[in-house]
Structure formats: structure tokens, C-alpha cells
């Protein structure tokens, strides 16, 4: 029996929740049953260097295609170019399944896959993007294109019951939508020494992990540290807001109490925290919160997206990598 071809498409090639999801699926499918490839957009070739997702996929011997024009920001010219790039890729590779991830890859990819005749188009909404902090008209436009993406897809995966309730209010989308929780395996946690050693002995460290962007809202922890002289903050991650966060730390003279660590694997950082904070303004079902809960840390988090479902759930098996793979495989077969 010939293998089914699965082509994953994702907008950004950095490392975050959606990228981890794609990596786990791309490397977790039965190799005797599926042939897998991943198409990546920005910043897969930022400054001529592949992003962390590309590095991990290469190490796992997964085929990669670079869609250089595919980016998160709206650009008619680039979006048109990325549409034709994806259309040509679908026509050339003829995947049995196109599995689209993130709003831009979903919107452009669903139309391209439909016109290219892909038989099964699956879109995973990693938290609906119209909940982001934008003006009313922009949010309305994003809602429309999210709905159109879902309409063009054969199956829509949402990663929380919260997002499932939203999908059920979308016309013609409810019956094709399924909820599959993100899942993690059992990881060995490091000592967190790298984090601990950056602060005075005995410091009670509030830590957060995530891409440095406005949605993740790390700046609120800096504001809190400004008003609390005994608060120490460790911010792990990279992203577009790093310069802004550095300016705030310098402005408030917090260099000794608030530290930016760049990218550190969660398994290496979590033991360095006394408290885990997730101040996000929008979330899907955050992997890092699953890991913080597994590590047994006290958690402070905004009640957004699927956050409450993680904190209130008493059955860790619902968030296992095994259940995520098995439920997704059932859609592929």
C-alpha cells in the first residue's frame, strides 16, 4: 500500500506552540504509513539562517519547503506571491492531506489547496486570531477571513473547548470542527541553574516563557516589578518586542531584578522559577502552561482561551502527546 503524503504549512519558522505542534505531528506519524513534508514561512530564512523549527525538522530528516513570501503581516503583494508559491507546491507534490497551521498559512493555504485539488484540507486554529488587541474593524476583517479559511477547509481542529464554542457560532463550520487538545510527553526537567545563578541567593523568582510579542504581554511583569522592590522576574524567549522590553527594564532601573534570557528550552528553565506567570492577552492551549503544571509550579495566569481548561483539569491524560497523535491520525486515515 502506498504511503499517504501529508504537507504541513505554517507561517512562522521560529519556535512556539504552533511550531511545536507541527514538529510533534510531523515526527510522530507512523513512517510506514505517511510521507511527511513541512512548508515554512518567516523567519525560516531570516538573515539567511533557518529558524529553530527548520533546524529541528532537518535533524529529524523531515523534508522542508521554504515559502519566503509567507509572513504574518498583511501585504497584498507578498500574500499574492505566497498564494501562487503554495499553489505550485500543492500541484507539484500532490499531497493527500494539507494540514494548515496559523491564520495566514490557513487563509492563503486553504484557497491554494482547494484550487490545486487537494483531497483533504485540515486547518488547526491555534487560538482564534480575532481575539488579538486590534481595532473593531480589523477584528471584524480577521473574523471574516478566519471563517472563510474554516469554510474552505474540510476539517477544522481547535485546541480548546473555548475555541470550539466560538467555532460553533460560525455559519457552516460547526459540523466540520473537532477539538483535540495539545499534548506533551514526559520530559526530564533540568536544574534551572542558568536562571537561578542570574539572581541573588534566596530570591523568589517569577518566571515566564514565550515569544516576546504584544499578545504575550510580558511588559506587565516589568510594570509589577517596578512597583514591588522584592519581585524578581525571569523572561525566557525571543521576539519582536525584545527591544521594547529592554527599554522598559532600563527606564525603571530594573537590570538587577528583571532578566531577559533569550531562548531556553522550557525543560531547562522551569526549575529555575518559584512561580510561573502567563500574562497573555490571547492564548489557544499553551504548551508551556502544561509543562509548568507538570513541574508542580504555582501558576498565575490570565483566564484567556484554554487556560482555565488546563488549570481546572484533573486528568493529565487528556493533555498527553499520545492522545493528540491518535486523534489526529484518525482524521488522516
N, C-alpha and C positions, 0 to 999 in steps of 0.2 A: 504494500500500500504506500502511495506517495505521501510525502510529508506535506502538511498544511503550512503555507507561508504566512507569517504574521509580521506586519510592518508597523512598528510604533512610531508615532510622531509627537514631538514635544517642542515647545517654543524655545525654552532656555536650556543651555547645556551646562549650567552651573550645578551645584548640589543643594537640593532642598527636598521637601516632602514629595512633590510630584516626580522629581528625578529619581528619588529612591524607589518609588512605586514602579516606575518603568524598569529600573535596573532589576528589582526583585522579580518582576514578571519575566523579563527578557532572559534572565539567567535561571529561572526556576521552572520553566516549562520542560516537559519530557523531551529530550533531544531526539528520541526515536520517532517522535510524532510531529514535531514542529521545527520549521526552519525560521529563524528569527533575525530581524534587522531593525535598526533604530535610525530615524531621521531626526537630526538635531538642528535647532536654530541658534540664536545668540545665547551666550557668548562663546559658542563652541570653537570659534576661531578668533577670539578676541586677542588683538596684538599678535596674531599669528600662532597663538597657543590654544590647544584644545582645552575645554573645560574639564572639571573633575568627573562629570558623568562620562564624557568621552574616554578619559583615562581608565576608568573602571570597566567600561564596556570593552575596550581594547584588551585589557588584562584578562577578561573573560572570553575573549575570542568571538565577540559579537560584531557582526557587520554594521558599519556606521555609514550613513549618508549625511553630508553637510548641506543644509539649506541656508545659505549665507544671508539671504534677504528676509528670512523669517525672524521677526523681532516682536517684542511685547507692545511697543508703542504703535499707535495708529499712523500709518503712512500709506497713502493711496498707491504711490509708485512702488514701494517695497512690497506691499501686500499683494499687488497685482503680479509682481515678479515671483513672489513666493508661491502664489496660486499656480502659475504655469510650471514652476520647478517641481512642485508636488504632483501636478497632473502628469507631467512627463515621467516622473519616478513611478507613479502608480501604473501607468501604461507599460513601462518597460519591465518592471518587476512582477506585475500581475499578482499581488498578494491576495490570498484568500480572505484575509482579515486585515483591515486597517484599524488600529487602536489609537485613537487621538487623545492627547492629554494637554490640558491648559486651554484657556479660552481662545487665544489667537490661532494656535495649531488646530484647534477644533473647528473654528469657523472657516478658515481657509481650507483646511484639510477635508472637511466633510463635503464641501461643494466639489473640490477636485476629485475626491474618491468617487462620488456619485457619477460625475461626468465621465470618469475613467472606467466605470463599470465594475468597481469593487463590490463583491457579493455581500460582504458583511462589514459594516462600519460601526464601530463601538466608540463612544465618547465618554471619557471619565471626567466629571466635573469635580475638580479638587477644591470645592468651596465655590459657590456661585459668585462671579466677579462683580455683579451689580451691587453687592453689599459694601464695596470699597467706598472710601470717603471721597465722593465726587459730587458735582452739582446735579440737580434734579434731571436736567435734560440729558446729560451724559449717562447717568444711571439708567434712564429710560432707553437710550440707544443701546447700551450694553445688554440690558434685559432682552431687547428685541433680537439682537444677534445671538445671544445665548439660546433663546428659544428657537431661532432658525437653525442653529447648529444641532440642537436636540432633535428638531423636526427632520433634518437631513440624515441623521444617524438612525441605524436600525435598532440599536440598543444604547441606553444611557445608564452609566454606572454613577451613582452618588455614594459618598463615603460616610454619610451620617443620616440618621433619621430626620434631623433638622432639614437637611438639603432635600431629602425625599418629600417632605411635606411641601416644600417650595415647588418642586417639580410637579407635584400632583395638581397644582393650581395653574400649570401651563397647559393651554389648549393642545390636544392631540399628542401629548407627551407622556401622560401618566402611565398608560399601559405598557410602554416600552422601557420604563425606568425600574432599575433594581438597586437595592442598597447592599453594598459589600464593604464592610469595614476594612480600613488599612490594617495590616498585620505585621508584627515583628517576631523574630526568633529570639531565642535565649542568647544574650550576649554576655561575655565576660567583661565586667567593669574594671577599668583601670583605677589607679590610686587617686587621681586628681591632683597629683603633686605639682604639676605645672601651674595649676590655678592657685593652690594653697600658698606656694612659695612666693607669689607676687604680692601677698598681703601680710600684715603683721601677724605674729603668732596669736592665736585666740580670737582673731577677727571672725565675726559671724557673716558669712558671705551669701548674698542673694545673687543667684546666677540665672542667666537666660541664654538660650541658644536659638539662633535663627538667622535667616538672611537679613542684612541690615537694610530695611526699607520702611516706608511710612506705614504700611499695614501692620508690621510687627511692633511698631510703636515703642522701640527701646528708649526713646528720649524721656519717657515718663519715669523710668528708673533713675535717670540722671537728675531729673527735677526732684524726685523724692530724696535722693542723696544730698542734694543742696540744702534741703530743709531738715535733714536728720544727720547730725555730725557723727553718729555711731554706725551709720549704714555703709557697708562695703558692697560694691557691685562688680560682678564679672560678666562681661558681654562677649559671647562667643559667636562668631560668624563674620561674613564679609558681605559687602553690597554697596549700593549706590549712596546710602546715607552715611557712610563711614566718616566722610569729611565733615558733615554737619554735626555728627555726634562728637567728633574730636573737638570741634569749635566750642560746643557746649561745655565739655569737660574742662577745657582751658579757661573759658569765660568764668566758670564758677570755681575755678581753682580746686578741682577735684582729682587731680592726677594721682594722688596717693590713695584715693578711696574708690575710684571708678576706673576699671581697666578694660581695654579692648584687646581681645586675644586673637582676632582673626579666626580662620577656620581651624577647629579642633573637633575630631570625632566626638559625638555625644558620649560614647562609651568611655572615652578618656577624660572627659570634663566633669561628668555628673558627680563623681565622688569628691570633687573639689568644692561643691556647693553645700551650704547648710539648708538653704531654702531655694526652691525653683520657682521662678516667676515667668508668666506668659502674659504680657500686657497687650497682646494682639487686638487690633480693631476688627479683623476678619480672619476666620480660620475655616478649614474644612474639617479634617480629623487629624490633628497634628501628631506626627510620629514622635516628636521629642517629648510630648506630654505622656505618651505611652511609656517611653523609656524612663522618664522621671518618676512615674508611678511605680514602675518595676524596680527602680533603685530605692524606693521607700522614702523619697524626699517629701517634706511638707511642700504643698503647692499653693501658690497664689496665681489665679488666672482670671482673665475676663471671661464672662459667660457668653461666648460667641460660637457660632457654628456647632460642631460636635463636641466641644469641650466638656459640657455637662454630661454627655453620654459616657465619656471616659471616666470622669471623676465619680459618677454615681454607679458605674457598673461593677458588679461583684464577681463576674465570671471572666477571668483573664483569657479563657479560650476563645472568646468572641473576637479578640484582637490578635489572634495568632497568625503568623505568616501562612501556616498550613491551610487555615480556613479561607484566607484571601486567594491563595493559589487554586484551591479546589473549586471554589465558587466561580472564579474567572474562567477556569478550564471548562466548566460546564457550559459557559456561553460560547466558547470557541468551538466546541465539538458539534 
